[in-house]
């Protein structure tokens, strides 16, 4: 890299260092100094059933959200990239519009739809589909719905770039050899886009781990995820040390995950 | 007889079993469209396509059972060489023992022994080409369609692959229909060449006939160099000339059929000219001449038959056998 290019990215590096790295170093310091010096808070974090339970729930919800988001995004992207021109335009709008709506607005929107006296339950009751309101929100279901809704558009882009780079002639070749549509899809198209699937999965999973607003609103305090737990430790109780230790564990976990996947990706030549 | 077909602008062609037909023409001439119609990936707006007397105009490509080698090879990048070749066999539902046997056989036939476990990205262009050929021939299709298969290869490799292609064609006895814009390739490989221009078929004939007896001026000029001289009352530039049989106001002669003399020959066709340029090409030499009326001629002569001391500016005579020319 030449000197002039370093100069170009320098402002961003300075900003990142000032806004993220320095504060995070401060958080790391809290984790080993509050309430007294030592690694006691890490021991608590890794043995407290409440903390472990929240971490497990977070991983579980995020895994489900990731699988659902990537599968839905794959279908949408397929239509977006390979559909008729008009369809493409409609899909493109559907992918872009969510980016302009804040996460808070969307969470409350889902609340209005899913709550006991929300649109879905009232409509279903009026139509006689079910008598008692279904609990669609303030539980894991609501959290998953809200998170998937937020994350699908993010999964679309790596998938789209992978699908666009598929050589049409390879698909034609498979067809010319007599392969059925299902065989072409599963044995040719999907394997050829696995780099995109991999990228989308990683992006969505890492992104979902840190979700705060959506689980806080749609989980209604009943399905607390790790970001909310950290917030509770730091803002609602004097457990700064424990909150900091969980933060560091979370960062380390994501770092290890990224490291491993990078290594795997390099190994498989992608 | 393999098929009879009418499409593009009024094209009718019958290709015999085991033939090697080349579709040759400049880009945009319709040759690739014609191949795509044969393959079934494009449908003709009118016309019919039959195979062994069976109607197959409406048959989708997956049901035709033709082999196809695409431009750029279209190999499955995520599969090994062996898996690529096995793919069409698995589609046919053959037993795994049968698939393995056939794959091994094909890998040997195209000379890729030892490369079976590599992915396409790890192969050279020529090797990828061989995989594409093996994959397309693995299930013994009655017809193999090839869309400019050598366009990505360098010249030396092209020559090698052409020999290989001829050998495989003879070994398998499959009917080959081959699209190219390379004239030499077409002449070297084909049993017949179909010349396309602006969506119409200009000529369909064996290579020698297409080259030496082109149907029209387009074919004559498209296939190699040609000298074209206007003829009036059996005279060219005022000199009486013995003409070949045929009709036309122009005499066309290939550069390699024209000779050179330093003085007026006693008999035979000859025209006085001035040597304007001389390009040494090793075995041959390329000469540029200008006739008295200013027409430019090109001659290809074996270097060993070139008169000593010939230099640009010299006054010369160009000669040719009457039977070697053709009228257009």
Interface residues (C-beta under 8 A of the other chain):
Chain A: X167 X169 X170 X172 X173 X174 X175 X176 X177 X178 X179 X180 X183 X187 X188 X191 X192 X194 X269
Chain B: X39 X40 X41 X61 X62 X63 X64 X65 X66 X67 X68 X70 X71 X72 X74 X75 X76 X77 X78 X79 X87 X88 X91 X92 X121 X135 X139
